[in-house]
């Protein structure tokens, strides 16, 4: 099941499956470690998202997060 | 993994060399730079752009070396001006920076994989380097253990681990440079796939080597960038035969796709894959389930409600502290310069030189130095909060609201500092990465009601606004005062919204930011950086301010008034000629006075007469000078000061009609004018410094003056029609 990052819950583990944004934003996300296939944990989802990928904590605004498609790895603990 | 012998070079440090610090933002790079160079720093803009060049010196084994702190970058794919400087400096093709002889590759141990991405790109450029692991304490806290020796074996460069927050981090680095030396890494250690390698080689051989000036070691990196982006549009270079290049890039992208690779992501994915695999041998990580400090703090500080509330509280504490801590220092500086002026004035014979030194140079210098306490206190707070990792959260929680009004989350702190003074606020816009957002913030910042407007507001309100009670403890005077502050905020927000539409490259950058872990900042680094900001203000804006002060002194002092003739007779006939009367007559018939009379027709619709006209010119030195000038014009003895002035303003009569000359309408019009107009040369001087051109200060002066004029005019007409009619 592939869903936008905005629809995830706090604590949920996700795998990034598709970066559906402009090439510039894709490039910035990738440089920060948010590459397709990377797994991360949703730290906060209050419209804007905080996603922990590896040791890097990324703050992502709602419009950008809508274009990041992810696959839930396990349900909320 | 690679397990290679290191190509160690120790002799590089025997002669003076250039050492560059390279790394991601928030890795402790600046802290290392500050520790290595102390106050032996020189910070200036690179020519033509607004990226700062940070250069300093350090002594290693008795030899003096240059140290450059290159702008923080996440990759060498130079999307932004500062990343381009890092890239161009590293490949040795940047005209305004020296080619580094060796690098300190700063890597955050608590976030190793992300940091090794940039490191692996830099390594492809084959510059001798020492890898410096920072933030080991945070890594420890998270249960991350890094085997430096393994890491060194994998990448073929010496690796040391330091704690940048301890005082001895410079000694540790110097010792490592002496004992372990630096090593030149081999290119392509990340083992790109065969198709990607073939594509890079073809692009290099068939086009880059023939049509660009790039050095050989830099061409693979450029080839990878072009293959990923697939266009030359964002390129900073002028290439010959672009058509050929485009065709070739397209062909190679198709080739990669045929080989089952995604051209846009191939480099990134393969680098990360290698980094991930190699880290397995050098990094051990305990799985810890419990929340870290950062998690717990973030639960509150980035909360949708608690986040903004905390931020407002932090700001309140910050500005209250700046206000109460800076005021005694400012008073002291003010007194010192008055004393100095009096001393010099008494030592020298009265005359032109005396006047130039006391009223021009010393007053001008005083006008510069007086801003220092506010600037230094604000930056102590900002660098401290930045060092803790809080600033990124503040920008994040405020971004939604600020984006709506055309600004950026990071604009909040500079804008709020504008309430104290626009100058430190404008200097603080450096934290905004996007140039357009930064420019808009700078352009609207002077609308925030700074403390220098206070005296003008205070005199005008006291003189013309009735002290009637409105509701409860609120008086009309209080409401007008509050209204002026609110008006400033609305003007700033409104102008930002308009500018958002006007300024080109309006493509919004969605907020994407790394939130660094919370930590206790290095205090000496915070102090050094704040003092450096103070130094920049005094040396760069200071020059312009002193120069304008001298021009204003000249305008107010020439042509010199000669107290003989009919004026003297007239004055003598009435009363004893006082020194105050003399200076009044001098000002009235000086160039400034002539200017006031000359612009009177233009300012008459606003309800201003020539006396206020003189004030408008002289208050350009600083807004609060307006009150002083009016004092002088009305020949008020200094002992009577404000109360005297208020009485005089109220009782001023129009010679023709005999009605009061200044009314509530005049006062409102003047306050609105002051709320909007760019009446501050120090602000213009700092805008020039921060935007690196005269264009923006001139635009700022122009649009704010025009806006002020029409707003004051409308206010005057409206007040006359509705309040007094």
HADDOCK unambig.tbl for C-alpha pairs under 7 A between the chains (distance, minus, plus):
assign (segid A and resid 30 and name CA) (segid B and resid 268 and name CA) 6.81 0.50 0.50
assign (segid A and resid 31 and name CA) (segid B and resid 74 and name CA) 6.11 0.50 0.50
assign (segid A and resid 31 and name CA) (segid B and resid 75 and name CA) 6.47 0.50 0.50
assign (segid A and resid 32 and name CA) (segid B and resid 114 and name CA) 6.29 0.50 0.50
assign (segid A and resid 33 and name CA) (segid B and resid 114 and name CA) 5.75 0.50 0.50
assign (segid A and resid 35 and name CA) (segid B and resid 269 and name CA) 6.92 0.50 0.50
assign (segid A and resid 46 and name CA) (segid B and resid 304 and name CA) 6.39 0.50 0.50
assign (segid A and resid 55 and name CA) (segid B and resid 110 and name CA) 6.71 0.50 0.50
assign (segid A and resid 55 and name CA) (segid B and resid 111 and name CA) 4.97 0.50 0.50
assign (segid A and resid 56 and name CA) (segid B and resid 111 and name CA) 6.26 0.50 0.50
assign (segid A and resid 56 and name CA) (segid B and resid 514 and name CA) 6.90 0.50 0.50
assign (segid A and resid 57 and name CA) (segid B and resid 514 and name CA) 5.72 0.50 0.50
assign (segid A and resid 57 and name CA) (segid B and resid 515 and name CA) 5.27 0.50 0.50
assign (segid A and resid 57 and name CA) (segid B and resid 516 and name CA) 6.88 0.50 0.50
assign (segid A and resid 58 and name CA) (segid B and resid 512 and name CA) 6.90 0.50 0.50
assign (segid A and resid 58 and name CA) (segid B and resid 513 and name CA) 5.72 0.50 0.50
assign (segid A and resid 58 and name CA) (segid B and resid 514 and name CA) 4.65 0.50 0.50
assign (segid A and resid 58 and name CA) (segid B and resid 515 and name CA) 5.86 0.50 0.50
assign (segid A and resid 59 and name CA) (segid B and resid 396 and name CA) 6.97 0.50 0.50
assign (segid A and resid 59 and name CA) (segid B and resid 512 and name CA) 5.56 0.50 0.50
assign (segid A and resid 59 and name CA) (segid B and resid 513 and name CA) 5.15 0.50 0.50
assign (segid A and resid 59 and name CA) (segid B and resid 514 and name CA) 6.10 0.50 0.50
assign (segid A and resid 59 and name CA) (segid B and resid 515 and name CA) 6.49 0.50 0.50
assign (segid A and resid 60 and name CA) (segid B and resid 511 and name CA) 5.90 0.50 0.50
assign (segid A and resid 60 and name CA) (segid B and resid 512 and name CA) 4.74 0.50 0.50
assign (segid A and resid 60 and name CA) (segid B and resid 513 and name CA) 6.78 0.50 0.50
assign (segid A and resid 61 and name CA) (segid B and resid 510 and name CA) 6.52 0.50 0.50
assign (segid A and resid 61 and name CA) (segid B and resid 511 and name CA) 5.33 0.50 0.50
assign (segid A and resid 61 and name CA) (segid B and resid 512 and name CA) 6.62 0.50 0.50
assign (segid A and resid 64 and name CA) (segid B and resid 510 and name CA) 6.26 0.50 0.50
